[in-house]
Amino acid sequence: MRGTPHRKFGLGVLGVVVSALFFGAPAGAEIPGLSGTSFSLVATSGYIQNGDGNNLFFWGFADGNPPAGFDNVQVQYPGPTLIVDQNATVTVTLTNWLAEPVSLVFPGMENVTAVTPLAGGGIRGILAWEAPPGGGTLTYTFTAARPGTFYYQSGTNLDKQLEMGLFGAIIVRPAGFDNNVPANRTAYGDNTSRFDREFLFLLSEMDDRYHNQVEAGQQIDTTTFFPTYWFMNGRNSPDAMAEANAPSLPAQPYNALPMMHPGERVLVRIVDMGRDQHPWHTHANHSLVVAWDGMPLTSDPANFTALGPDLAEFAFSVMAVPGRTSESIYEWTGKDLGWDVYGDPTNLLTAHGCNNPAGFDTVTSEWCPDHGKPIPVAIPDQKEWDPGPFYGGSPFLGVRDDLAPGKGNLNTNGSFFQIWHSHAEKEMTTNDVFPGGMMTFMVVVHPEIPIP
């Protein structure tokens, strides 16, 4: 690509939840990204597609080591997620094909250094060594001394280059992490941060005027910032619910559609790379915040192995603050709803296991005191009721039923769709179009139905 943008036109990906559910949405325990200790990032330009059908010019990073070779790098928004191990020495080579200097900074990392090439390709910047325009190259090294969720960004001309998209996430795995061993699948090496599935939500926003002005080669006045687009992992709703690596969204490979089975522990990683705060709200349950900025909430860091995050806090909404990261644990079982979320047990794909009437079902994670209880709500005139496309014909998990004539549905598995979104309502729009922006669903799937 080498700085030559490719414009593409088209409408947003509408009605994409079906493809996300059945054609490979990354809803397992691993977050998509690049793993290892040596990475190559290319700063260049391209276009992203928004849910309102508009395409915006942006600057971003591409993986400089693609299988097809350097000339075929695909710039992306946000930049590639880098996944590394605790205590690893990491090298990142930056090649800059933009028309102005670009640098990299790695907040939270230790022993950060920049190695300039023998040809003198580095420029001493205010915050970091910079790669000059037109193909300049720099190599940075750092030590990933502690686990957690972090990020990288350009350290040059921050109010412009962050707005244009020069950032990405870093995930540092704790010592002893093993994705194939449930007890060793943790965020910080302790049982409280143990998880069954994990999802990354990198939040950002854009003022489309700036991107149009930069594309036209004009100066921008960032003191007039007024965002009109809001993103999760580089997409706004409904595109965020499309499958990862959707062919129609080549510069936006990461989706944002979390999925789980009842009773599973879901690790929610949040990174705010915008200029505004975003109250990230998880419907159906609070989440337990266990760490901010890669630092577990513990009363005694020296005794963390024994205590864990003993100061962890339940949050109605996790406040995402610019430049701050968090990890929280989300669980859902239907406990204390007062009705059996599975409905008639004879309709289940698997039998209940309520051997402890005062505890949880060992098979379905149902709260046993609610076993067999009907929904205590009656709708008097169902002719006036429109259940919407995510209704499976039944209010019970895993149970499907007939729909009214002419009603289609996107919920062929009888899942529960719990909306997750920014609690700043304007951020649930895309350029004043609702629904859009920072809005997706947590899809709770019946235990017998596999998640891709």
C-alpha positions in Angstrom: 0.0 0.0 0.0 2.8 2.4 1.0 0.6 5.4 1.7 -1.7 5.0 -1.3 -5.3 4.8 0.0 -7.9 2.6 -1.6 -11.4 4.0 -1.3 -14.4 1.6 -1.2 -18.0 2.4 -1.2 -21.1 0.6 0.1 -23.6 0.3 2.8 -22.9 -0.9 6.3 -23.2 -4.6 7.2 -26.8 -4.8 8.2 -28.4 -7.9 9.6 -25.0 -9.4 10.3 -25.7 -11.1 13.6 -26.7 -14.3 11.7 -23.3 -14.5 10.1 -21.6 -13.7 13.3 -23.3 -16.5 15.1 -22.8 -19.2 12.5 -19.7 -18.3 10.5 -16.8 -18.0 12.8 -17.1 -15.0 15.1 -14.1 -15.2 17.5 -16.1 -15.9 20.7 -13.7 -18.3 22.3 -11.1 -17.8 25.0 -8.5 -16.0 22.8 -8.5 -12.5 21.5 -7.4 -12.1 17.9 -4.1 -10.4 17.3 -0.4 -11.0 16.8 1.6 -13.1 19.3 5.3 -13.3 19.9 8.2 -11.0 20.8 9.1 -9.4 17.5 6.6 -7.2 15.5 6.7 -5.0 12.5 4.2 -2.1 12.2 3.7 0.1 9.1 2.1 3.5 9.4 0.0 4.3 6.4 -3.4 5.4 5.3 -6.7 3.9 4.1 -10.5 4.1 4.5 -12.9 2.6 7.1 -16.6 2.0 6.5 -19.2 3.1 9.0 -22.7 1.8 9.8 -24.3 4.8 8.1 -22.6 3.9 4.8 -20.0 6.7 4.9 -16.3 6.0 4.4 -13.7 7.9 6.3 -10.1 8.5 5.5 -7.8 7.5 8.4 -4.2 6.8 9.4 -3.4 3.5 11.0 -0.9 0.7 11.5 -0.6 -2.5 9.4 1.2 -5.8 10.2 4.5 -5.4 8.4 5.1 -9.1 8.3 2.1 -10.4 6.3 2.4 -13.6 4.4 1.9 -11.8 1.1 4.9 -9.5 1.7 5.5 -5.9 2.6 3.9 -4.4 -0.5 0.5 -6.0 0.4 0.2 -4.8 4.0 -3.4 -4.1 5.1 -3.7 -1.0 7.2 -6.3 -1.4 10.0 -8.2 0.5 12.6 -7.2 0.1 15.4 -3.7 -1.2 14.8 -2.9 -4.9 15.4 -3.4 -6.2 18.9 0.0 -7.3 20.3 -0.1 -10.3 22.6 3.1 -11.0 24.6 4.2 -12.9 27.7 5.1 -11.3 31.0 8.9 -10.5 31.3 9.4 -10.9 27.6 11.8 -8.5 25.8 9.7 -7.2 22.9 10.9 -5.5 19.7 8.7 -3.4 17.4 10.0 -2.1 14.1 8.1 0.9 12.8 8.1 1.9 9.1 6.5 5.2 8.3 4.9 5.8 4.9 2.9 8.9 6.0 3.8 12.4 5.1 4.9 13.5 8.6 7.0 11.9 11.3 5.5 9.2 13.5 6.7 7.6 16.7 5.6 4.9 19.1 5.2 5.0 22.9 4.3 2.1 25.1 2.7 3.3 28.4 3.2 0.8 31.2 6.1 -1.0 29.7 9.7 -0.8 31.1 13.1 -0.2 29.6 11.7 1.3 26.5 14.5 2.2 24.0 14.7 3.2 20.3 17.4 2.1 18.1 18.1 4.3 15.1 19.5 2.8 11.9 23.0 3.4 10.8 21.7 5.6 7.9 20.5 8.1 10.5 16.8 7.6 9.9 15.6 8.7 13.4 14.3 12.1 14.5 14.5 13.1 18.1 10.9 14.0 19.1 9.4 15.5 22.3 8.2 12.1 23.7 10.1 9.5 21.6 12.4 9.0 18.6 10.4 9.4 15.4 10.5 7.6 12.1 10.7 10.2 9.3 8.1 10.3 6.5 8.5 8.5 3.2 9.7 5.1 4.6 11.7 6.0 7.6 12.3 3.1 10.0 12.9 2.8 13.7 13.1 -0.2 16.1 11.9 0.0 19.6 12.4 -2.5 22.5 10.7 -2.8 25.8 10.2 -5.2 28.7 6.6 -6.4 29.4 7.3 -6.6 33.1 3.7 -7.0 34.4 0.6 -8.6 33.1 -2.5 -6.8 32.1 -4.2 -4.7 29.3 -2.1 -1.9 27.8 -1.8 0.0 24.5 0.6 1.6 22.1 0.2 4.9 20.3 2.1 7.5 18.3 3.9 9.9 20.5 4.0 12.6 17.8 1.5 15.4 17.3 -0.9 13.6 19.6 -4.1 15.5 19.2 -3.9 14.8 15.4 -2.3 11.4 15.1 -4.5 9.7 17.8 -7.6 11.1 16.2 -6.5 9.8 12.8 -6.1 6.2 14.3 -2.4 5.6 15.2 -2.9 3.3 18.2 -3.5 -0.3 19.2 -3.8 -2.6 22.2 -1.2 -4.7 24.0 -2.1 -7.8 26.1 0.5 -9.2 28.5 -0.1 -12.7 29.6 0.9 -13.5 33.2 3.7 -16.0 34.0 2.3 -19.6 33.8 -0.6 -18.6 31.5 -2.0 -21.6 29.6 -5.1 -21.2 27.5 -5.6 -24.9 27.4 -5.6 -25.3 31.2 -8.7 -23.6 32.8 -6.9 -23.0 36.2 -4.1 -21.2 34.4 -6.3 -19.1 32.1 -6.1 -15.9 34.2 -5.5 -12.2 33.7 -3.1 -11.8 36.7 -2.2 -15.3 37.8 -4.8 -15.5 40.6 -8.1 -17.3 40.9 -10.2 -14.1 41.0 -9.1 -13.1 37.5 -9.6 -16.6 36.1 -11.8 -16.7 33.0 -13.5 -19.0 30.5 -13.7 -16.4 27.7 -12.2 -13.0 27.2 -13.1 -10.1 25.0 -11.4 -6.8 24.2 -13.3 -3.5 23.8 -11.0 -0.8 22.4 -13.2 2.3 22.5 -12.6 5.4 20.3 -14.4 8.2 18.6 -13.9 10.4 15.5 -14.7 13.9 14.3 -15.3 13.3 10.6 -14.4 16.9 9.7 -10.8 16.3 10.7 -10.5 13.2 8.6 -11.9 15.0 5.5 -9.6 17.9 6.1 -6.5 15.7 6.5 -7.4 13.8 3.3 -7.6 17.2 1.5 -4.2 18.2 2.9 -5.6 20.9 5.1 -4.7 22.0 8.6 -7.1 21.0 11.4 -8.1 22.9 14.5 -8.4 20.2 17.2 -9.8 22.7 19.7 -13.2 22.4 17.9 -13.4 18.6 18.5 -17.0 17.3 18.1 -17.3 13.6 17.6 -19.9 12.1 15.3 -18.7 8.5 15.2 -18.1 6.1 18.1 -16.3 2.7 17.8 -15.7 -0.6 19.5 -12.6 -2.3 18.1 -12.7 0.0 15.1 -16.4 -0.7 14.2 -19.7 0.9 15.1 -23.0 -0.9 15.3 -24.3 -2.9 13.5 -21.0 -3.6 11.8 -19.4 -4.5 15.2 -21.6 -7.7 15.2 -20.4 -8.9 11.9 -17.8 -11.7 11.8 -14.2 -10.9 12.4 -12.2 -10.4 9.2 -15.3 -9.7 7.2 -14.4 -9.3 3.5 -16.5 -6.1 3.3 -14.5 -4.5 6.1 -10.9 -5.1 5.2 -9.5 -2.3 7.3 -11.6 -3.2 10.3 -10.8 -6.9 11.1 -11.8 -7.0 14.7 -15.5 -7.4 15.8 -17.2 -6.8 19.1 -19.8 -9.6 19.7 -19.2 -11.3 23.1 -20.8 -14.7 23.6 -21.0 -17.0 26.6 -22.7 -20.0 28.3 -24.5 -19.5 31.6 -22.2 -19.7 34.5 -19.0 -19.0 32.6 -16.6 -16.3 33.7 -16.0 -13.7 31.0 -13.0 -11.3 31.2 -13.8 -7.9 29.8 -10.8 -5.9 28.8 -11.5 -2.2 28.1 -9.1 0.4 26.5 -10.2 4.0 25.9 -8.1 5.5 23.1 -10.4 8.4 22.5 -10.7 11.9 24.0 -14.0 11.4 25.9 -15.1 9.2 28.8 -17.3 6.3 27.9 -19.5 4.6 30.6 -19.5 1.0 29.4 -22.6 -0.7 30.6 -23.2 -4.5 30.7 -26.9 -5.2 30.9 -28.2 -8.2 32.9 -25.4 -8.0 35.6 -22.8 -5.8 37.1 -19.2 -6.7 36.3 -16.4 -7.1 38.9 -13.6 -4.7 38.2 -10.3 -6.4 39.2 -7.7 -4.0 37.8 -7.1 -0.6 36.4 -4.1 0.2 34.1 -2.6 -3.3 34.6 -2.6 -2.9 38.4 -4.9 -5.3 40.3 -7.1 -3.8 43.0 -5.3 -5.3 46.0 -4.7 -4.0 49.5 -1.2 -5.5 49.7 0.7 -5.9 46.4 3.5 -7.7 48.1 1.0 -10.4 49.2 -1.0 -10.5 46.0 -0.6 -14.2 45.4 -2.5 -14.9 48.6 -4.9 -12.0 48.6 -5.7 -11.6 45.0 -7.7 -8.4 44.0 -9.4 -8.1 47.4 -10.4 -4.5 46.7 -12.2 -5.5 43.4 -15.5 -3.6 43.0 -18.8 -4.4 41.3 -19.7 -1.8 38.7 -23.0 -0.9 37.1 -21.0 0.7 34.3 -17.2 0.6 33.9 -16.1 4.1 33.3 -13.6 4.1 30.4 -11.3 7.1 30.7 -8.9 8.3 27.9 -5.6 6.5 28.2 -6.9 4.1 31.0 -7.4 0.4 30.8 -9.4 -2.1 32.9 -10.2 -5.7 33.4 -13.5 -6.9 34.9 -15.2 -10.3 35.3 -18.7 -10.7 34.0 -21.0 -13.6 34.9 -24.6 -14.5 34.2 -26.7 -17.4 35.5 -30.2 -15.9 35.8 -29.9 -16.2 39.6 -32.8 -14.5 41.6 -34.8 -13.6 38.5 -37.6 -15.5 40.1 -38.4 -17.7 37.2 -36.8 -20.7 35.4 -34.7 -19.3 32.5 -34.9 -22.7 30.7 -38.7 -23.0 31.0 -40.1 -26.5 30.7 -37.2 -28.9 31.5 -38.7 -31.4 29.0 -37.8 -29.0 26.2 -34.1 -28.9 27.2 -31.4 -30.4 25.1 -29.8 -31.7 28.3 -31.2 -32.7 31.7 -31.1 -30.5 34.7 -28.8 -31.5 37.6 -30.3 -29.7 40.6 -29.1 -32.0 43.3 -28.6 -29.1 45.6 -32.0 -27.3 45.8 -30.3 -24.3 47.5 -27.4 -24.0 44.9 -26.7 -24.0 41.3 -27.5 -26.6 38.7 -24.2 -28.5 38.0 -25.2 -29.0 34.3 -26.9 -25.7 33.2 -25.7 -23.3 36.0 -29.4 -22.6 36.7 -30.3 -21.2 40.2 -32.1 -24.2 41.6 -34.6 -22.3 43.8 -36.0 -20.9 40.5 -36.3 -24.3 38.9 -39.7 -24.9 37.3 -41.1 -21.4 38.1 -43.0 -19.7 35.3 -42.4 -16.1 34.2 -44.5 -14.0 36.5 -45.6 -11.7 33.7 -48.7 -11.9 31.5 -49.0 -9.8 28.3 -52.8 -9.1 28.0 -52.9 -8.4 24.3 -50.2 -10.0 22.4 -51.6 -8.6 19.1 -50.0 -5.3 20.0 -46.7 -6.9 21.0 -43.7 -6.9 18.5 -40.9 -9.0 19.9 -38.2 -7.9 17.5 -35.8 -9.9 15.4 -33.7 -11.3 18.3 -36.7 -13.2 19.8 -36.7 -17.0 19.1 -40.4 -17.5 19.6 -40.0 -18.4 23.3 -38.8 -16.4 26.4 -36.8 -19.4 27.6 -33.1 -20.1 26.9 -32.5 -22.7 24.2 -36.2 -23.1 23.4 -37.6 -22.0 20.0 -41.2 -21.6 19.1 -43.5 -20.4 16.2 -43.4 -16.8 15.3 -46.3 -14.7 14.0 -46.7 -14.8 10.2 -44.3 -12.5 8.4 -41.9 -12.3 11.4 -38.3 -13.4 10.7 -35.8 -13.9 13.4 -32.0 -13.7 13.9 -32.1 -16.0 16.9 -32.3 -19.6 15.6 -30.6 -21.0 18.8 -33.0 -19.4 21.2 -30.3 -17.4 22.9 -30.6 -14.4 25.3 -29.4 -11.1 23.8 -28.3 -8.7 26.5 -27.5 -5.3 25.2 -24.0 -3.9 26.0 -23.4 -0.2 25.2 -22.1 3.2 26.2 -24.5 4.7 28.8 -23.9 8.1 27.1 -26.9 7.8 24.8 -25.5 10.0 22.0 -22.8 7.4 21.6 -25.3 4.8 20.6 -25.7 6.6 17.2 -23.6 6.7 14.1 -23.6 10.2 12.6 -27.0 10.8 14.2 -28.3 7.4 13.0 -29.8 5.1 15.6 -29.0 2.3 16.3 -25.3 2.6 15.9 -22.1 3.7 17.7 -20.9 1.9 20.8 -23.6 -0.8 21.0 -23.6 -4.5 20.8 -25.0 -7.6 22.5 -23.7 -10.2 24.9 -25.2 -13.4 23.5 -26.0 -16.0 26.2 -26.2 -19.4 24.5 -27.7 -22.6 25.8 -25.0 -24.9 27.4 -25.5 -27.6 24.8 -25.0 -25.3 21.8 -21.3 -24.8 21.0 -19.9 -21.3 20.6 -17.5 -20.9 17.6 
